[in-house]
Amino acid sequence: MRVIFHVDEEEKWPLALGNVKNMVAYCRQNASAYEIEVVANSQAVLTYRESGHLEAEMQALSQQGVKFAACQNALRALGISQEELSGFVHPVPAGVVELAQKQAQGFAYIKP
């Protein structure tokens, strides 16, 4: 299962992470391979800062193979440097381009 989650509002993070956890649990219970990426843009990238309130939850998902991406355009607009991001977060040049590319590669798109 190949899925890309899109988060662009900070208040959507708990719902998005719950969806991701459920997807990972389902795939593991059914011995189904998965590739899951969460792309944050707009205000949602604020949650990726080190010591954020959801960092431990995201770190645990990262250790289960979930990838977390941050839109560099949003980071720049909000004055957030790469050094401020949690170590498991990788920047992408543009969140919307990442979303489009993954969908073109066959990823299912989910926006909680």
N, CA, C and O atoms as a GROMACS GRO file, in nm:
protein
  448
    1MET      N    1   0.085  -0.116   0.000
    1MET     CA    2   0.000   0.000   0.000
    1MET      C    3   0.090   0.124   0.000
    1MET      O    4   0.180   0.136   0.083
    2ARG      N    5   0.065   0.212  -0.092
    2ARG     CA    6   0.143   0.336  -0.104
    2ARG      C    7   0.049   0.454  -0.082
    2ARG      O    8  -0.045   0.475  -0.158
    3VAL      N    9   0.078   0.531   0.024
    3VAL     CA   10  -0.014   0.638   0.064
    3VAL      C   11   0.065   0.764   0.097
    3VAL      O   12   0.171   0.759   0.159
    4ILE      N   13   0.012   0.878   0.054
    4ILE     CA   14   0.069   1.007   0.092
    4ILE      C   15  -0.038   1.087   0.164
    4ILE      O   16  -0.147   1.110   0.112
    5PHE      N   17  -0.004   1.129   0.285
    5PHE     CA   18  -0.094   1.211   0.367
    5PHE      C   19  -0.052   1.357   0.353
    5PHE      O   20   0.067   1.389   0.349
    6HIS      N   21  -0.150   1.445   0.346
    6HIS     CA   22  -0.126   1.589   0.330
    6HIS      C   23  -0.182   1.662   0.452
    6HIS      O   24  -0.301   1.654   0.481
    7VAL      N   25  -0.094   1.734   0.522
    7VAL     CA   26  -0.137   1.812   0.638
    7VAL      C   27  -0.095   1.958   0.614
    7VAL      O   28   0.023   1.986   0.594
    8ASP      N   29  -0.192   2.050   0.616
    8ASP     CA   30  -0.160   2.191   0.596
    8ASP      C   31  -0.212   2.282   0.708
    8ASP      O   32  -0.200   2.404   0.701
    9GLU      N   33  -0.270   2.221   0.812
    9GLU     CA   34  -0.319   2.297   0.927
    9GLU      C   35  -0.270   2.228   1.054
    9GLU      O   36  -0.282   2.106   1.068
   10GLU      N   37  -0.216   2.306   1.146
   10GLU     CA   38  -0.164   2.247   1.270
   10GLU      C   39  -0.268   2.166   1.346
   10GLU      O   40  -0.237   2.060   1.401
   11GLU      N   41  -0.391   2.214   1.348
   11GLU     CA   42  -0.495   2.145   1.426
   11GLU      C   43  -0.535   2.010   1.366
   11GLU      O   44  -0.606   1.934   1.431
   12LYS      N   45  -0.490   1.980   1.246
   12LYS     CA   46  -0.522   1.852   1.181
   12LYS      C   47  -0.422   1.741   1.217
   12LYS      O   48  -0.445   1.625   1.184
   13TRP      N   49  -0.312   1.777   1.283
   13TRP     CA   50  -0.210   1.676   1.313
   13TRP      C   51  -0.261   1.557   1.394
   13TRP      O   52  -0.232   1.443   1.356
   14PRO      N   53  -0.335   1.576   1.502
   14PRO     CA   54  -0.380   1.458   1.578
   14PRO      C   55  -0.463   1.361   1.491
   14PRO      O   56  -0.445   1.240   1.500
   15LEU      N   57  -0.551   1.414   1.410
   15LEU     CA   58  -0.632   1.330   1.322
   15LEU      C   59  -0.543   1.259   1.219
   15LEU      O   60  -0.558   1.139   1.196
   16ALA      N   61  -0.452   1.334   1.158
   16ALA     CA   62  -0.364   1.276   1.058
   16ALA      C   63  -0.278   1.164   1.116
   16ALA      O   64  -0.266   1.057   1.057
   17LEU      N   65  -0.219   1.189   1.233
   17LEU     CA   66  -0.134   1.086   1.295
   17LEU      C   67  -0.215   0.965   1.337
   17LEU      O   68  -0.166   0.852   1.330
   18GLY      N   69  -0.338   0.986   1.380
   18GLY     CA   70  -0.426   0.873   1.411
   18GLY      C   71  -0.453   0.790   1.287
   18GLY      O   72  -0.452   0.667   1.292
   19ASN      N   73  -0.477   0.857   1.174
   19ASN     CA   74  -0.499   0.787   1.047
   19ASN      C   75  -0.375   0.707   1.006
   19ASN      O   76  -0.385   0.592   0.963
   20VAL      N   77  -0.258   0.769   1.021
   20VAL     CA   78  -0.133   0.702   0.985
   20VAL      C   79  -0.112   0.579   1.074
   20VAL      O   80  -0.076   0.472   1.024
   21LYS      N   81  -0.133   0.595   1.204
   21LYS     CA   82  -0.118   0.481   1.297
   21LYS      C   83  -0.210   0.366   1.259
   21LYS      O   84  -0.170   0.250   1.258
   22ASN      N   85  -0.335   0.399   1.227
   22ASN     CA   86  -0.431   0.296   1.187
   22ASN      C   87  -0.387   0.226   1.060
   22ASN      O   88  -0.402   0.105   1.048
   23MET      N   89  -0.334   0.301   0.964
   23MET     CA   90  -0.288   0.244   0.838
   23MET      C   91  -0.170   0.150   0.862
   23MET      O   92  -0.167   0.039   0.807
   24VAL      N   93  -0.075   0.193   0.944
   24VAL     CA   94   0.041   0.109   0.975
   24VAL      C   95  -0.004  -0.018   1.047
   24VAL      O   96   0.040  -0.128   1.013
   25ALA      N   97  -0.092  -0.004   1.144
   25ALA     CA   98  -0.141  -0.121   1.220
   25ALA      C   99  -0.212  -0.219   1.127
   25ALA      O  100  -0.190  -0.339   1.136
   26TYR      N  101  -0.296  -0.168   1.038
   26TYR     CA  102  -0.368  -0.255   0.944
   26TYR      C  103  -0.268  -0.331   0.855
   26TYR      O  104  -0.280  -0.452   0.838
   27CYS      N  105  -0.173  -0.259   0.800
   27CYS     CA  106  -0.076  -0.322   0.711
   27CYS      C  107   0.006  -0.428   0.784
   27CYS      O  108   0.032  -0.535   0.729
   28ARG      N  109   0.046  -0.399   0.906
   28ARG     CA  110   0.125  -0.496   0.983
   28ARG      C  111   0.042  -0.619   1.019
   28ARG      O  112   0.091  -0.732   1.011
   29GLN      N  113  -0.083  -0.598   1.058
   29GLN     CA  114  -0.170  -0.711   1.095
   29GLN      C  115  -0.201  -0.800   0.976
   29GLN      O  116  -0.225  -0.920   0.991
   30ASN      N  117  -0.200  -0.741   0.857
   30ASN     CA  118  -0.233  -0.817   0.737
   30ASN      C  119  -0.111  -0.850   0.652
   30ASN      O  120  -0.123  -0.889   0.536
   31ALA      N  121   0.007  -0.835   0.711
   31ALA     CA  122   0.133  -0.865   0.643
   31ALA      C  123   0.139  -0.799   0.506
   31ALA      O  124   0.183  -0.860   0.408
   32SER      N  125   0.093  -0.676   0.500
   32SER     CA  126   0.090  -0.600   0.376
   32SER      C  127   0.202  -0.496   0.377
   32SER      O  128   0.214  -0.418   0.471
   33ALA      N  129   0.282  -0.496   0.272
   33ALA     CA  130   0.389  -0.396   0.263
   33ALA      C  131   0.327  -0.258   0.250
   33ALA      O  132   0.219  -0.241   0.194
   34TYR      N  133   0.397  -0.159   0.304
   34TYR     CA  134   0.345  -0.023   0.294
   34TYR      C  135   0.457   0.077   0.274
   34TYR      O  136   0.571   0.056   0.316
   35GLU      N  137   0.422   0.185   0.210
   35GLU     CA  138   0.509   0.300   0.193
   35GLU      C  139   0.422   0.422   0.223
   35GLU      O  140   0.331   0.454   0.147
   36ILE      N  141   0.450   0.487   0.334
   36ILE     CA  142   0.367   0.599   0.379
   36ILE      C  143   0.454   0.722   0.398
   36ILE      O  144   0.559   0.716   0.461
   37GLU      N  145   0.408   0.833   0.341
   37GLU     CA  146   0.476   0.961   0.360
   37GLU      C  147   0.373   1.064   0.404
   37GLU      O  148   0.259   1.065   0.357
   38VAL      N  149   0.415   1.149   0.496
   38VAL     CA  150   0.331   1.259   0.543
   38VAL      C  151   0.398   1.389   0.498
   38VAL      O  152   0.512   1.416   0.536
   39VAL      N  153   0.328   1.467   0.417
   39VAL     CA  154   0.381   1.594   0.369
   39VAL      C  155   0.309   1.708   0.440
   39VAL      O  156   0.187   1.716   0.439
   40ALA      N  157   0.388   1.795   0.503
   40ALA     CA  158   0.332   1.913   0.569
   40ALA      C  159   0.372   2.037   0.491
   40ALA      O  160   0.487   2.053   0.451
   41ASN      N  161   0.275   2.125   0.471
   41ASN     CA  162   0.304   2.256   0.414
   41ASN      C  163   0.224   2.360   0.492
   41ASN      O  164   0.154   2.326   0.587
   42SER      N  165   0.234   2.483   0.450
   42SER     CA  166   0.165   2.593   0.517
   42SER      C  167   0.199   2.592   0.667
   42SER      O  168   0.312   2.561   0.704
   43GLN      N  169   0.103   2.626   0.751
   43GLN     CA  170   0.126   2.636   0.896
   43GLN      C  171   0.159   2.502   0.962
   43GLN      O  172   0.214   2.499   1.072
   44ALA      N  173   0.127   2.392   0.897
   44ALA     CA  174   0.149   2.260   0.957
   44ALA      C  175   0.297   2.229   0.979
   44ALA      O  176   0.330   2.145   1.063
   45VAL      N  177   0.387   2.295   0.904
   45VAL     CA  178   0.530   2.267   0.924
   45VAL      C  179   0.578   2.311   1.063
   45VAL      O  180   0.681   2.265   1.110
   46LEU      N  181   0.504   2.399   1.127
   46LEU     CA  182   0.542   2.444   1.262
   46LEU      C  183   0.552   2.328   1.360
   46LEU      O  184   0.633   2.332   1.453
   47THR      N  185   0.472   2.226   1.340
   47THR     CA  186   0.470   2.110   1.429
   47THR      C  187   0.596   2.025   1.416
   47THR      O  188   0.627   1.946   1.505
   48TYR      N  189   0.669   2.040   1.307
   48TYR     CA  190   0.791   1.962   1.284
   48TYR      C  191   0.912   2.014   1.362
   48TYR      O  192   1.017   1.950   1.360
   49ARG      N  193   0.899   2.125   1.429
   49ARG     CA  194   1.014   2.177   1.504
   49ARG      C  195   1.051   2.082   1.616
   49ARG      O  196   0.965   2.017   1.676
   50GLU      N  197   1.182   2.074   1.644
   50GLU     CA  198   1.231   1.990   1.753
   50GLU      C  199   1.160   2.023   1.882
   50GLU      O  200   1.130   2.140   1.910
   51SER      N  201   1.134   1.923   1.960
   51SER     CA  202   1.065   1.936   2.089
   51SER      C  203   0.920   1.979   2.073
   51SER      O  204   0.860   2.032   2.167
   52GLY      N  205   0.864   1.957   1.956
   52GLY     CA  206   0.722   1.985   1.936
   52GLY      C  207   0.638   1.887   2.017
   52GLY      O  208   0.686   1.780   2.056
   53HIS      N  209   0.514   1.922   2.041
   53HIS     CA  210   0.428   1.839   2.127
   53HIS      C  211   0.395   1.702   2.068
   53HIS      O  212   0.351   1.614   2.141
   54LEU      N  213   0.414   1.683   1.939
   54LEU     CA  214   0.385   1.553   1.877
   54LEU      C  215   0.511   1.481   1.830
   54LEU      O  216   0.504   1.379   1.761
   55GLU      N  217   0.626   1.533   1.868
   55GLU     CA  218   0.753   1.478   1.819
   55GLU      C  219   0.770   1.330   1.853
   55GLU      O  220   0.811   1.252   1.767
   56ALA      N  221   0.741   1.289   1.975
   56ALA     CA  222   0.760   1.149   2.015
   56ALA      C  223   0.670   1.056   1.933
   56ALA      O  224   0.713   0.948   1.892
   57GLU      N  225   0.548   1.099   1.910
   57GLU     CA  226   0.454   1.019   1.832
   57GLU      C  227   0.503   1.005   1.687
   57GLU      O  228   0.496   0.897   1.629
   58MET      N  229   0.551   1.114   1.630
   58MET     CA  230   0.604   1.111   1.493
   58MET      C  231   0.731   1.028   1.486
   58MET      O  232   0.751   0.952   1.391
   59GLN      N  233   0.816   1.041   1.586
   59GLN     CA  234   0.941   0.963   1.590
   59GLN      C  235   0.910   0.814   1.591
   59GLN      O  236   0.975   0.737   1.520
   60ALA      N  237   0.812   0.773   1.669
   60ALA     CA  238   0.774   0.631   1.675
   60ALA      C  239   0.726   0.583   1.539
   60ALA      O  240   0.759   0.472   1.496
   61LEU      N  241   0.648   0.664   1.470
   61LEU     CA  242   0.600   0.626   1.336
   61LEU      C  243   0.716   0.623   1.237
   61LEU      O  244   0.721   0.537   1.150
   62SER      N  245   0.808   0.716   1.252
   62SER     CA  246   0.926   0.718   1.166
   62SER      C  247   1.006   0.589   1.181
   62SER      O  248   1.058   0.535   1.083
   63GLN      N  249   1.015   0.539   1.303
   63GLN     CA  250   1.088   0.415   1.329
   63GLN      C  251   1.016   0.294   1.270
   63GLN      O  252   1.074   0.186   1.257
   64GLN      N  253   0.889   0.312   1.234
   64GLN     CA  254   0.813   0.206   1.168
   64GLN      C  255   0.811   0.225   1.016
   64GLN      O  256   0.737   0.158   0.946
   65GLY      N  257   0.893   0.317   0.968
   65GLY     CA  258   0.908   0.335   0.824
   65GLY      C  259   0.829   0.449   0.762
   65GLY      O  260   0.838   0.470   0.641
   66VAL      N  261   0.754   0.522   0.841
   66VAL     CA  262   0.677   0.635   0.788
   66VAL      C  263   0.774   0.751   0.765
   66VAL      O  264   0.856   0.783   0.851
   67LYS      N  265   0.763   0.815   0.648
   67LYS     CA  266   0.848   0.929   0.614
   67LYS      C  267   0.772   1.058   0.639
   67LYS      O  268   0.651   1.066   0.614
   68PHE      N  269   0.842   1.158   0.689
   68PHE     CA  270   0.783   1.289   0.715
   68PHE      C  271   0.858   1.394   0.632
   68PHE      O  272   0.980   1.405   0.641
   69ALA      N  273   0.784   1.470   0.552
   69ALA     CA  274   0.843   1.570   0.465
   69ALA      C  275   0.788   1.709   0.498
   69ALA      O  276   0.671   1.724   0.531
   70ALA      N  277   0.876   1.809   0.487
   70ALA     CA  278   0.837   1.948   0.513
   70ALA      C  279   0.861   2.030   0.387
   70ALA      O  280   0.966   2.020   0.324
   71CYS      N  281   0.765   2.110   0.352
   71CYS     CA  282   0.774   2.200   0.237
   71CYS      C  283   0.875   2.311   0.266
   71CYS      O  284   0.858   2.387   0.362
   72GLN      N  285   0.979   2.322   0.184
   72GLN     CA  286   1.079   2.426   0.204
   72GLN      C  287   1.020   2.566   0.183
   72GLN      O  288   1.064   2.661   0.248
   73ASN      N  289   0.924   2.579   0.094
   73ASN     CA  290   0.861   2.709   0.073
   73ASN      C  291   0.793   2.757   0.202
   73ASN      O  292   0.805   2.873   0.240
   74ALA      N  293   0.723   2.666   0.269
   74ALA     CA  294   0.656   2.701   0.394
   74ALA      C  295   0.758   2.730   0.504
   74ALA      O  296   0.741   2.824   0.582
   75LEU      N  297   0.863   2.650   0.510
   75LEU     CA  298   0.968   2.673   0.610
   75LEU      C  299   1.028   2.813   0.593
   75LEU      O  300   1.045   2.887   0.690
   76ARG      N  301   1.058   2.846   0.469
   76ARG     CA  302   1.117   2.977   0.439
   76ARG      C  303   1.020   3.090   0.477
   76ARG      O  304   1.059   3.188   0.539
   77ALA      N  305   0.893   3.074   0.439
   77ALA     CA  306   0.793   3.177   0.466
   77ALA      C  307   0.772   3.199   0.616
   77ALA      O  308   0.742   3.310   0.660
   78LEU      N  309   0.789   3.092   0.694
   78LEU     CA  310   0.768   3.101   0.839
   78LEU      C  311   0.898   3.124   0.918
   78LEU      O  312   0.897   3.130   1.040
   79GLY      N  313   1.009   3.136   0.845
   79GLY     CA  314   1.137   3.163   0.910
   79GLY      C  315   1.191   3.047   0.991
   79GLY      O  316   1.256   3.068   1.093
   80ILE      N  317   1.164   2.924   0.946
   80ILE     CA  318   1.211   2.804   1.017
   80ILE      C  319   1.330   2.747   0.941
   80ILE      O  320   1.321   2.721   0.821
   81SER      N  321   1.441   2.727   1.010
   81SER     CA  322   1.559   2.669   0.946
   81SER      C  323   1.552   2.516   0.956
   81SER      O  324   1.482   2.460   1.040
   82GLN      N  325   1.628   2.451   0.868
   82GLN     CA  326   1.633   2.304   0.870
   82GLN      C  327   1.685   2.253   1.004
   82GLN      O  328   1.645   2.146   1.050
   83GLU      N  329   1.773   2.328   1.066
   83GLU     CA  330   1.832   2.288   1.193
   83GLU      C  331   1.728   2.282   1.305
   83GLU      O  332   1.748   2.213   1.405
   84GLU      N  333   1.618   2.353   1.289
   84GLU     CA  334   1.512   2.355   1.390
   84GLU      C  335   1.420   2.233   1.380
   84GLU      O  336   1.342   2.206   1.472
   85LEU      N  337   1.428   2.160   1.270
   85LEU     CA  338   1.338   2.047   1.247
   85LEU      C  339   1.384   1.924   1.323
   85LEU      O  340   1.504   1.905   1.347
   86SER      N  341   1.289   1.841   1.359
   86SER     CA  342   1.321   1.711   1.419
   86SER      C  343   1.404   1.631   1.319
   86SER      O  344   1.387   1.646   1.198
   87GLY      N  345   1.492   1.548   1.369
   87GLY     CA  346   1.586   1.476   1.284
   87GLY      C  347   1.524   1.383   1.181
   87GLY      O  348   1.587   1.354   1.079
   88PHE      N  349   1.404   1.335   1.205
   88PHE     CA  350   1.341   1.241   1.112
   88PHE      C  351   1.268   1.311   0.997
   88PHE      O  352   1.218   1.245   0.907
   89VAL      N  353   1.262   1.444   0.999
   89VAL     CA  354   1.190   1.520   0.896
   89VAL      C  355   1.286   1.555   0.783
   89VAL      O  356   1.396   1.606   0.807
   90HIS      N  357   1.245   1.528   0.660
   90HIS     CA  358   1.328   1.568   0.546
   90HIS      C  359   1.255   1.677   0.466
   90HIS      O  360   1.135   1.666   0.441
   91PRO      N  361   1.329   1.781   0.428
   91PRO     CA  362   1.267   1.888   0.351
   91PRO      C  363   1.251   1.848   0.204
   91PRO      O  364   1.332   1.773   0.149
   92VAL      N  365   1.146   1.899   0.143
   92VAL     CA  366   1.124   1.884  -0.001
   92VAL      C  367   1.108   2.025  -0.057
   92VAL      O  368   1.057   2.113   0.012
   93PRO      N  369   1.151   2.047  -0.182
   93PRO     CA  370   1.147   2.182  -0.237
   93PRO      C  371   1.009   2.249  -0.231
   93PRO      O  372   0.997   2.367  -0.197
   94ALA      N  373   0.906   2.173  -0.265
   94ALA     CA  374   0.769   2.227  -0.262
   94ALA      C  375   0.673   2.115  -0.225
   94ALA      O  376   0.670   2.011  -0.291
   95GLY      N  377   0.595   2.136  -0.122
   95GLY     CA  378   0.501   2.034  -0.076
   95GLY      C  379   0.403   1.991  -0.184
   95GLY      O  380   0.377   1.872  -0.200
   96VAL      N  381   0.348   2.087  -0.258
   96VAL     CA  382   0.249   2.052  -0.360
   96VAL      C  383   0.311   1.971  -0.473
   96VAL      O  384   0.245   1.884  -0.530
   97VAL      N  385   0.437   1.998  -0.505
   97VAL     CA  386   0.506   1.920  -0.608
   97VAL      C  387   0.528   1.778  -0.558
   97VAL      O  388   0.508   1.682  -0.633
   98GLU      N  389   0.570   1.764  -0.434
   98GLU     CA  390   0.590   1.630  -0.374
   98GLU      C  391   0.460   1.550  -0.378
   98GLU      O  392   0.459   1.432  -0.414
   99LEU      N  393   0.350   1.615  -0.342
   99LEU     CA  394   0.219   1.549  -0.344
   99LEU      C  395   0.183   1.504  -0.486
   99LEU      O  396   0.138   1.391  -0.505
  100ALA      N  397   0.203   1.591  -0.583
  100ALA     CA  398   0.170   1.558  -0.722
  100ALA      C  399   0.258   1.446  -0.775
  100ALA      O  400   0.211   1.355  -0.843
  101GLN      N  401   0.388   1.452  -0.744
  101GLN     CA  402   0.479   1.348  -0.792
  101GLN      C  403   0.444   1.212  -0.733
  101GLN      O  404   0.443   1.112  -0.805
  102LYS      N  405   0.415   1.209  -0.605
  102LYS     CA  406   0.381   1.081  -0.542
  102LYS      C  407   0.251   1.025  -0.599
  102LYS      O  408   0.239   0.905  -0.621
  103GLN      N  409   0.154   1.112  -0.624
  103GLN     CA  410   0.029   1.064  -0.684
  103GLN      C  411   0.054   1.010  -0.824
  103GLN      O  412  -0.007   0.911  -0.864
  104ALA      N  413   0.142   1.075  -0.899
  104ALA     CA  414   0.176   1.027  -1.033
  104ALA      C  415   0.246   0.891  -1.026
  104ALA      O  416   0.242   0.814  -1.122
  105GLN      N  417   0.312   0.862  -0.912
  105GLN     CA  418   0.380   0.734  -0.892
  105GLN      C  419   0.286   0.627  -0.836
  105GLN      O  420   0.329   0.515  -0.808
  106GLY      N  421   0.159   0.662  -0.821
  106GLY     CA  422   0.061   0.564  -0.776
  106GLY      C  423   0.025   0.568  -0.629
  106GLY      O  424  -0.046   0.481  -0.581
  107PHE      N  425   0.072   0.668  -0.556
  107PHE     CA  426   0.036   0.681  -0.415
  107PHE      C  427  -0.108   0.729  -0.403
  107PHE      O  428  -0.152   0.815  -0.479
  108ALA      N  429  -0.180   0.673  -0.308
  108ALA     CA  430  -0.315   0.722  -0.276
  108ALA      C  431  -0.299   0.850  -0.194
  108ALA      O  432  -0.210   0.858  -0.108
  109TYR      N  433  -0.383   0.948  -0.219
  109TYR     CA  434  -0.377   1.078  -0.151
  109TYR      C  435  -0.484   1.084  -0.044
  109TYR      O  436  -0.601   1.059  -0.069
  110ILE      N  437  -0.441   1.119   0.079
  110ILE     CA  438  -0.536   1.134   0.189
  110ILE      C  439  -0.507   1.267   0.257
  110ILE      O  440  -0.394   1.297   0.294
  111LYS      N  441  -0.612   1.347   0.274
  111LYS     CA  442  -0.601   1.473   0.347
  111LYS      C  443  -0.705   1.471   0.459
  111LYS      O  444  -0.823   1.493   0.434
  112PRO      N  445  -0.659   1.444   0.581
  112PRO     CA  446  -0.754   1.439   0.694
  112PRO      C  447  -0.817   1.574   0.722
  112PRO      O  448  -0.898   1.587   0.814
   0.00000   0.00000   0.00000
